[in-house]
């Protein structure tokens, strides 16, 4: 039974071609991409630990590894770039994006974060990016 927030068939049809081949690598076929993506979205939406992932999305470790691998190799970035393309066509050239960053909190476990990047992910992937917010500098 799927959650009401899981990807619809139309959403999945748009997303599926952007994902890596289902054939997988060394161990044979990968577990179902759709269940893994829904699991990542569920976990991101709820903010709970990976181990609390409902079994309907598959093994929590499989979903975590897929999320981590795709974050490290740029797959998520390519997916987001493709999904954002043409997103503003309905608004025209005058579209506006509003973001409220008034409250930003770190997770309770953030205090013990590692200081060196993980060995299996390129150092530039987890690096922070400075953004020009257009504000004035005094």
Backbone as a printed PyTorch tensor [residue, N CA C, xyz], in Angstrom:
tensor([[[  0.8470,  -1.1700,   0.0000],
         [  0.0000,   0.0000,   0.0000],
         [  0.8960,   1.2380,   0.0000]],

        [[  0.6790,   2.1270,  -0.9370],
         [  1.5040,   3.3140,  -1.0610],
         [  0.9280,   4.4720,  -0.2640]],

        [[  1.7860,   5.3440,   0.1370],
         [  1.4180,   6.5440,   0.8750],
         [  0.8000,   7.5510,  -0.0800]],

        [[ -0.0560,   8.4040,   0.4060],
         [ -0.7080,   9.3930,  -0.4620],
         [  0.2830,  10.4020,  -1.0250]],

        [[  1.4750,  10.4750,  -0.4510],
         [  2.4920,  11.4050,  -0.9280],
         [  3.4750,  10.7670,  -1.9060]],

        [[  3.3260,   9.4780,  -2.1760],
         [  4.2280,   8.8090,  -3.1150],
         [  4.0150,   9.3490,  -4.5230]],

        [[  4.9990,   9.1220,  -5.3650],
         [  4.9290,   9.5980,  -6.7420],
         [  3.7400,   8.9890,  -7.4760]],

        [[  3.0120,   9.8220,  -8.2050],
         [  1.9240,   9.3260,  -9.0370],
         [  2.5280,   8.6860, -10.2880]],

        [[  1.6980,   8.0030, -11.0580],
         [  2.1840,   7.3870, -12.2950],
         [  2.6910,   8.4470, -13.2660]],

        [[  2.0210,   9.5920, -13.3430],
         [  2.4560,  10.6690, -14.2380],
         [  3.7970,  11.2400, -13.7860]],

        [[  3.9630,  11.4420, -12.4700],
         [  5.2300,  11.9490, -11.9490],
         [  6.3520,  10.9420, -12.1930]],

        [[  6.0440,   9.6680, -11.9760],
         [  7.0500,   8.6310, -12.1750],
         [  7.4530,   8.5390, -13.6410]],

        [[  6.4950,   8.6960, -14.5590],
         [  6.8030,   8.6300, -15.9880],
         [  7.7690,   9.7480, -16.3840]],

        [[  7.6750,  10.8890, -15.7370],
         [  8.5900,  11.9930, -16.0320],
         [  9.9630,  11.7760, -15.3870]],

        [[  9.9800,  11.1540, -14.2360],
         [ 11.2140,  10.9820, -13.4770],
         [ 12.0260,   9.7600, -13.9160]],

        [[ 11.3740,   8.6870, -14.2600],
         [ 12.0600,   7.4230, -14.5400],
         [ 13.1660,   7.5160, -15.5930]],

        [[ 12.9610,   8.2210, -16.7210],
         [ 14.0400,   8.2860, -17.7180],
         [ 15.2870,   9.0200, -17.2370]],

        [[ 15.1840,   9.7870, -16.1630],
         [ 16.3150,  10.5550, -15.6540],
         [ 17.1990,   9.7460, -14.7110]],

        [[ 16.7330,   8.5780, -14.3010],
         [ 17.4580,   7.7490, -13.3360],
         [ 18.4640,   6.8460, -14.0380]],

        [[ 19.4850,   6.3960, -13.3010],
         [ 20.4510,   5.4450, -13.8780],
         [ 19.7510,   4.1530, -14.2970]],

        [[ 20.3980,   3.4070, -15.1750],
         [ 19.8360,   2.1440, -15.6580],
         [ 19.5420,   1.2180, -14.4900]],

        [[ 18.4680,   0.4850, -14.5850],
         [ 18.0370,  -0.4270, -13.5160],
         [ 18.9610,  -1.6300, -13.3960]],

        [[ 19.8090,  -1.8830, -14.3980],
         [ 20.6690,  -3.0670, -14.4060],
         [ 21.6180,  -3.1160, -13.2130]],

        [[ 22.0250,  -1.9780, -12.7050],
         [ 22.8970,  -1.9720, -11.5400],
         [ 24.3460,  -2.2120, -11.8820]],

        [[ 25.1080,  -2.5640, -10.8850],
         [ 26.5500,  -2.7420, -11.0800],
         [ 26.9730,  -4.1320, -10.6520]],

        [[ 27.8820,  -4.2360,  -9.7300],
         [ 28.5070,  -5.5100,  -9.3610],
         [ 27.5370,  -6.5810,  -8.9060]],

        [[ 26.5850,  -6.2520,  -8.0710],
         [ 25.7430,  -7.2760,  -7.4570],
         [ 24.5530,  -7.7150,  -8.2770]],

        [[ 24.4010,  -7.2430,  -9.4930],
         [ 23.2390,  -7.6010, -10.3030],
         [ 22.2540,  -6.4510, -10.3600]],

        [[ 20.9700,  -6.7870, -10.4770],
         [ 19.9370,  -5.7510, -10.5710],
         [ 19.7930,  -4.9790,  -9.2680]],

        [[ 19.5180,  -3.6880,  -9.4290],
         [ 19.2180,  -2.8710,  -8.2550],
         [ 17.7930,  -3.1320,  -7.8090]],

        [[ 17.5300,  -2.8200,  -6.5640],
         [ 16.1530,  -2.8720,  -6.0780],
         [ 15.3560,  -1.8120,  -6.8410]],

        [[ 14.0460,  -1.9110,  -6.8010],
         [ 13.1570,  -1.0220,  -7.5380],
         [ 13.4640,   0.4500,  -7.2780]],

        [[ 13.7560,   1.1930,  -8.3520],
         [ 14.0560,   2.6200,  -8.2250],
         [ 12.8670,   3.3980,  -7.6550]],

        [[ 11.6590,   3.0520,  -8.0830],
         [ 10.4880,   3.8250,  -7.6440],
         [ 10.3010,   3.7160,  -6.1410]],

        [[ 10.4180,   2.5190,  -5.5970],
         [ 10.2800,   2.3520,  -4.1470],
         [ 11.3840,   3.1000,  -3.4130]],

        [[ 12.6040,   3.0500,  -3.9460],
         [ 13.7250,   3.7440,  -3.2960],
         [ 13.5330,   5.2600,  -3.3260]],

        [[ 13.1070,   5.8010,  -4.4700],
         [ 12.8830,   7.2460,  -4.5640],
         [ 11.7550,   7.6650,  -3.6310]],

        [[ 10.6700,   6.8990,  -3.6030],
         [  9.5830,   7.2030,  -2.6720],
         [ 10.0690,   7.1390,  -1.2290]],

        [[ 10.9490,   6.1810,  -0.9210],
         [ 11.5130,   6.0850,   0.4220],
         [ 12.3640,   7.2910,   0.7840]],

        [[ 13.1810,   7.7610,  -0.1660],
         [ 14.0050,   8.9520,   0.0630],
         [ 13.0990,  10.1570,   0.3000]],

        [[ 12.0670,  10.2960,  -0.5300],
         [ 11.1450,  11.4240,  -0.3720],
         [ 10.3980,  11.3500,   0.9520]],

        [[  9.9850,  10.1480,   1.3600],
         [  9.2950,   9.9730,   2.6400],
         [ 10.2060,  10.3810,   3.7910]],

        [[ 11.4320,   9.8900,   3.7670],
         [ 12.3770,  10.1810,   4.8430],
         [ 12.7030,  11.6750,   4.8950]],

        [[ 12.8730,  12.3030,   3.7260],
         [ 13.1670,  13.7320,   3.6700],
         [ 11.9870,  14.5450,   4.2040]],

        [[ 10.7870,  14.1460,   3.8350],
         [  9.5840,  14.8540,   4.2640],
         [  9.3760,  14.7320,   5.7820]],

        [[  9.6050,  13.5440,   6.3270],
         [  9.3460,  13.3020,   7.7510],
         [ 10.5120,  13.6820,   8.6450]],

        [[ 11.7310,  13.6090,   8.1250],
         [ 12.8980,  13.9500,   8.9190],
         [ 13.2590,  12.9220,   9.9750]],

        [[ 12.7810,  11.7200,   9.8310],
         [ 13.0800,  10.6660,  10.7950],
         [ 14.3660,   9.9420,  10.4140]],

        [[ 14.9370,   9.1830,  11.3320],
         [ 16.1450,   8.4120,  10.9990],
         [ 15.8680,   7.3970,   9.8910]],

        [[ 16.9120,   7.0670,   9.1400],
         [ 16.7810,   6.1030,   8.0450],
         [ 16.2220,   4.7760,   8.5360]],

        [[ 16.6150,   4.3530,   9.7240],
         [ 16.1790,   3.0490,  10.2390],
         [ 14.6760,   2.9920,  10.4860]],

        [[ 14.0100,   4.1430,  10.5490],
         [ 12.5620,   4.1780,  10.7640],
         [ 11.7690,   4.1730,   9.4600]],

        [[ 12.4390,   3.9760,   8.3480],
         [ 11.7730,   3.9340,   7.0490],
         [ 10.7910,   2.7660,   7.0170]],

        [[  9.5350,   3.0060,   6.6220],
         [  8.5700,   1.8970,   6.5640],
         [  9.0170,   0.8170,   5.5820]],

        [[  8.7430,  -0.4320,   5.8890],
         [  9.1870,  -1.5490,   5.0370],
         [  8.6350,  -1.5140,   3.6200]],

        [[  7.5440,  -0.8030,   3.3780],
         [  6.9680,  -0.7490,   2.0350],
         [  7.9560,  -0.1430,   1.0290]],

        [[  8.9310,   0.6430,   1.5010],
         [  9.9180,   1.2600,   0.6220],
         [ 11.1640,   0.4000,   0.4470]],

        [[ 11.1980,  -0.7450,   1.0700],
         [ 12.3490,  -1.6330,   0.9710],
         [ 13.2360,  -1.5040,   2.2000]],

        [[ 14.3540,  -2.1590,   2.1420],
         [ 15.3130,  -2.1360,   3.2430],
         [ 15.8480,  -0.7140,   3.4110]],

        [[ 15.8810,  -0.2020,   4.6290],
         [ 16.3210,   1.1780,   4.8720],
         [ 17.7350,   1.4060,   4.3870]],

        [[ 18.6070,   0.3890,   4.5340],
         [ 20.0060,   0.5280,   4.1330],
         [ 20.1280,   0.6540,   2.6120]],

        [[ 19.2960,  -0.0640,   1.8830],
         [ 19.2920,   0.0330,   0.4250],
         [ 18.8900,   1.4330,  -0.0130]],

        [[ 17.8300,   1.9600,   0.5860],
         [ 17.3470,   3.3050,   0.2390],
         [ 18.3990,   4.3420,   0.6160]],

        [[ 18.9990,   4.2050,   1.7910],
         [ 20.0540,   5.1330,   2.2210],
         [ 21.2420,   5.1040,   1.2560]],

        [[ 21.6860,   3.8940,   0.9050],
         [ 22.8320,   3.7660,  -0.0060],
         [ 22.5360,   4.3660,  -1.3780]],

        [[ 21.3200,   4.1630,  -1.8660],
         [ 20.9380,   4.7450,  -3.1590],
         [ 20.9640,   6.2650,  -3.0750]],

        [[ 20.4050,   6.8180,  -1.9990],
         [ 20.4050,   8.2720,  -1.8080],
         [ 21.8370,   8.8100,  -1.7310]],

        [[ 22.6690,   8.1480,  -0.9750],
         [ 24.0530,   8.5940,  -0.7960],
         [ 24.8420,   8.4900,  -2.0970]],

        [[ 24.6890,   7.3820,  -2.8090],
         [ 25.3980,   7.1920,  -4.0730],
         [ 24.9700,   8.2380,  -5.0940]],

        [[ 23.6610,   8.4780,  -5.2110],
         [ 23.1680,   9.4420,  -6.1880],
         [ 23.4970,  10.8710,  -5.7890]],

        [[ 23.6340,  11.1360,  -4.5050],
         [ 24.0680,  12.4720,  -4.0750],
         [ 25.5280,  12.6890,  -4.4410]],

        [[ 26.3370,  11.6580,  -4.2690],
         [ 27.7620,  11.7670,  -4.5400],
         [ 28.1260,  11.8190,  -6.0070]],

        [[ 27.3770,  11.1170,  -6.8560],
         [ 27.7440,  11.0960,  -8.2770],
         [ 27.0130,  12.1480,  -9.1100]],

        [[ 26.1930,  12.9700,  -8.4770],
         [ 25.5230,  14.0670,  -9.1830],
         [ 24.1890,  13.7040,  -9.8010]],

        [[ 23.6980,  12.4960,  -9.5720],
         [ 22.4200,  12.0820, -10.1570],
         [ 21.2750,  12.9630,  -9.6790]],

        [[ 21.1950,  13.2320,  -8.3710],
         [ 20.1070,  14.0770,  -7.8500],
         [ 20.1740,  15.4740,  -8.4560]],

        [[ 21.3630,  16.0220,  -8.6100],
         [ 21.5100,  17.3530,  -9.2060],
         [ 21.0050,  17.3880, -10.6340]],

        [[ 21.3480,  16.3560, -11.4130],
         [ 20.8780,  16.2850, -12.8070],
         [ 19.3600,  16.1370, -12.8670]],

        [[ 18.8000,  15.3490, -11.9530],
         [ 17.3470,  15.1690, -11.9150],
         [ 16.6670,  16.4950, -11.6020]],

        [[ 17.1530,  17.1950, -10.5880],
         [ 16.5430,  18.4740, -10.2190],
         [ 16.6760,  19.5050, -11.3240]],

        [[ 17.8250,  19.5430, -11.9910],
         [ 18.0040,  20.4760, -13.1050],
         [ 16.9940,  20.1990, -14.2150]],

        [[ 16.8010,  18.9330, -14.5240],
         [ 15.8620,  18.5730, -15.5920],
         [ 14.4230,  18.8820, -15.1940]],

        [[ 14.0590,  18.6130, -13.9470],
         [ 12.6910,  18.8690, -13.5080],
         [ 12.4030,  20.3680, -13.3890]],

        [[ 13.4290,  21.1620, -13.0870],
         [ 13.2480,  22.6200, -12.9890],
         [ 13.1520,  23.2780, -14.3550]],

        [[ 13.7430,  22.6360, -15.3560],
         [ 13.7180,  23.2190, -16.6960],
         [ 12.2730,  23.3910, -17.1480]],

        [[ 11.9580,  24.5300, -17.6500],
         [ 10.6240,  24.8860, -18.1320],
         [  9.5860,  24.9930, -17.0170]],

        [[ 10.0040,  24.9530, -15.7470],
         [  9.0500,  25.0610, -14.6500],
         [  8.3880,  26.4370, -14.5950]],

        [[  9.0390,  27.4440, -15.1620],
         [  8.4990,  28.8010, -15.0970],
         [  7.7510,  29.2150, -16.3630]],

        [[  7.4900,  28.3000, -17.2690],
         [  6.8150,  28.6550, -18.5130],
         [  5.4290,  29.2410, -18.2640]],

        [[  4.6980,  28.7170, -17.3140],
         [  3.3610,  29.2230, -17.0140],
         [  3.3750,  30.6300, -16.4510]],

        [[  4.4460,  30.9930, -15.7540],
         [  4.5590,  32.3090, -15.1360],
         [  5.0990,  33.3560, -16.0990]],

        [[  5.8230,  32.9290, -17.1170],
         [  6.4320,  33.8850, -18.0340],
         [  7.7320,  34.4270, -17.4710]],

        [[  8.2790,  35.4670, -18.0960],
         [  9.5810,  35.9850, -17.6800],
         [  9.5520,  36.7260, -16.3420]],

        [[  8.3810,  36.9900, -15.8050],
         [  8.2670,  37.7520, -14.5550],
         [  8.0590,  36.8620, -13.3320]],

        [[  8.4140,  35.5970, -13.4100],
         [  8.1840,  34.7020, -12.2890],
         [  9.0730,  35.0620, -11.1130]],

        [[  8.6220,  34.7070,  -9.9370],
         [  9.3190,  35.0580,  -8.7060],
         [  9.4540,  33.8140,  -7.8340]],

        [[ 10.5790,  33.7320,  -7.1770],
         [ 10.8180,  32.6470,  -6.2370],
         [ 10.9690,  33.2660,  -4.8620]],

        [[ 10.2210,  32.7880,  -3.8880],
         [ 10.3260,  33.3000,  -2.5300],
         [ 10.7670,  32.2120,  -1.5790]],

        [[ 11.7820,  32.5130,  -0.7850],
         [ 12.2940,  31.5480,   0.1850],
         [ 12.3810,  32.2400,   1.5320]],

        [[ 11.8290,  31.6080,   2.5510],
         [ 11.8950,  32.1550,   3.8950],
         [ 12.9210,  31.3480,   4.6780]],

        [[ 14.0250,  31.9760,   5.0040],
         [ 15.0710,  31.3040,   5.7730],
         [ 15.1880,  31.9350,   7.1470]],

        [[ 14.0710,  32.3700,   7.6840],
         [ 14.0730,  33.0330,   8.9830],
         [ 14.4870,  32.1120,  10.1150]],

        [[ 14.1490,  30.8310,  10.0090],
         [ 14.4910,  29.8750,  11.0510],
         [ 15.2140,  28.7040,  10.4050]],

        [[ 16.4620,  28.5150,  10.7980],
         [ 17.2420,  27.3980,  10.3000],
         [ 17.8150,  26.6930,  11.5220]],

        [[ 17.4940,  25.4300,  11.6540],
         [ 17.9630,  24.6830,  12.8160],
         [ 18.7670,  23.4860,  12.3660]],

        [[ 19.7520,  23.1520,  13.1460],
         [ 20.5440,  21.9590,  12.8770],
         [ 19.9050,  20.7850,  13.6140]],

        [[ 20.0620,  19.6150,  13.0590],
         [ 19.5790,  18.4080,  13.7100],
         [ 20.3700,  18.2050,  14.9960]],

        [[ 19.7620,  17.5390,  15.9610],
         [ 20.4150,  17.3410,  17.2500],
         [ 21.7360,  16.5820,  17.1360]],

        [[ 21.8930,  15.7860,  16.0980],
         [ 23.1300,  15.0300,  15.9370],
         [ 24.1790,  15.7920,  15.1270]],

        [[ 23.8740,  17.0020,  14.7140],
         [ 24.8000,  17.7650,  13.8780],
         [ 26.0490,  18.1990,  14.6410]],

        [[ 26.0010,  18.2080,  15.9430],
         [ 27.1400,  18.6750,  16.7330],
         [ 28.3600,  17.7750,  16.5680]],

        [[ 28.1570,  16.5230,  16.2620],
         [ 29.2830,  15.6060,  16.1350],
         [ 29.6400,  15.2960,  14.6930]],

        [[ 29.3390,  16.2120,  13.7840],
         [ 29.5770,  15.9570,  12.3620],
         [ 31.0680,  15.8190,  12.0760]],

        [[ 31.3830,  14.9930,  11.0770],
         [ 32.7800,  14.8010,  10.6940],
         [ 33.3220,  16.0910,  10.0920]],

        [[ 34.6160,  16.2740,  10.1850],
         [ 35.2610,  17.4710,   9.6640],
         [ 35.9690,  17.2140,   8.3440]],

        [[ 36.1440,  15.9580,   7.9830],
         [ 36.7740,  15.6300,   6.7080],
         [ 35.7100,  14.9960,   5.8170]],

        [[ 35.7850,  15.2460,   4.5050],
         [ 34.7820,  14.6570,   3.6160],
         [ 34.9250,  13.1400,   3.5680]],

        [[ 33.8310,  12.4250,   3.2900],
         [ 33.9260,  10.9740,   3.1840],
         [ 34.8560,  10.5800,   2.0480]],

        [[ 35.5440,   9.4700,   2.1970],
         [ 36.5520,   9.0450,   1.2280],
         [ 35.9500,   8.6310,  -0.1120]],

        [[ 34.7020,   8.1500,  -0.1110],
         [ 34.1250,   7.6450,  -1.3540],
         [ 33.3070,   8.6740,  -2.1260]],

        [[ 33.2890,   9.9280,  -1.6810],
         [ 32.5670,  10.9950,  -2.3760],
         [ 33.5340,  12.1430,  -2.6120]],

        [[ 33.5330,  12.6730,  -3.8290],
         [ 34.4450,  13.7630,  -4.1760],
         [ 34.2850,  14.9320,  -3.2140]],

        [[ 35.3850,  15.5790,  -2.8520],
         [ 35.3750,  16.6320,  -1.8350],
         [ 34.4990,  17.8110,  -2.2250]],

        [[ 34.3650,  18.1020,  -3.5240],
         [ 33.5700,  19.2640,  -3.9220],
         [ 32.0690,  19.0200,  -3.8060]],

        [[ 31.6290,  17.7850,  -3.7030],
         [ 30.1960,  17.5020,  -3.6030],
         [ 29.6180,  17.9910,  -2.2780]],

        [[ 30.1810,  17.6160,  -1.1110],
         [ 29.5930,  18.0980,   0.1380],
         [ 30.0310,  19.5130,   0.5210]],

        [[ 30.8780,  20.1720,  -0.2860],
         [ 31.3570,  21.5100,   0.0640],
         [ 30.2060,  22.5050,   0.0140]],

        [[ 30.2420,  23.4700,   0.8910],
         [ 29.2000,  24.4940,   0.9160],
         [ 29.4080,  25.4640,  -0.2280]],

        [[ 28.3330,  26.0920,  -0.6250],
         [ 28.3730,  27.0480,  -1.7250],
         [ 27.9170,  28.4030,  -1.2040]],

        [[ 28.6590,  29.4440,  -1.5300],
         [ 28.2500,  30.7810,  -1.1460],
         [ 27.2910,  31.3130,  -2.1920]],

        [[ 26.1800,  31.8890,  -1.7360],
         [ 25.1800,  32.4230,  -2.6380],
         [ 25.0930,  33.9300,  -2.4780]],

        [[ 24.9430,  34.6360,  -3.5910],
         [ 24.7170,  36.0680,  -3.5600],
         [ 23.2260,  36.2820,  -3.4250]],

        [[ 22.7810,  36.7210,  -2.2670],
         [ 21.3610,  36.9090,  -2.0300],
         [ 20.8690,  38.2720,  -2.4660]],

        [[ 21.7680,  39.1180,  -2.9580],
         [ 21.3580,  40.4230,  -3.4170],
         [ 21.2470,  41.4520,  -2.3120]],

        [[ 21.5630,  41.0550,  -1.1030],
         [ 21.4820,  41.9750,   0.0270],
         [ 22.6260,  42.9720,   0.0010]],

        [[ 22.5110,  43.9900,   0.7960],
         [ 23.5640,  44.9970,   0.8420],
         [ 24.6340,  44.5970,   1.8320]],

        [[ 25.8490,  44.9530,   1.5290],
         [ 26.9760,  44.6570,   2.4030],
         [ 27.4220,  45.9850,   3.0120]],

        [[ 27.5200,  46.0080,   4.3140],
         [ 27.9070,  47.2510,   4.9850],
         [ 29.3550,  47.2390,   5.3670]]])
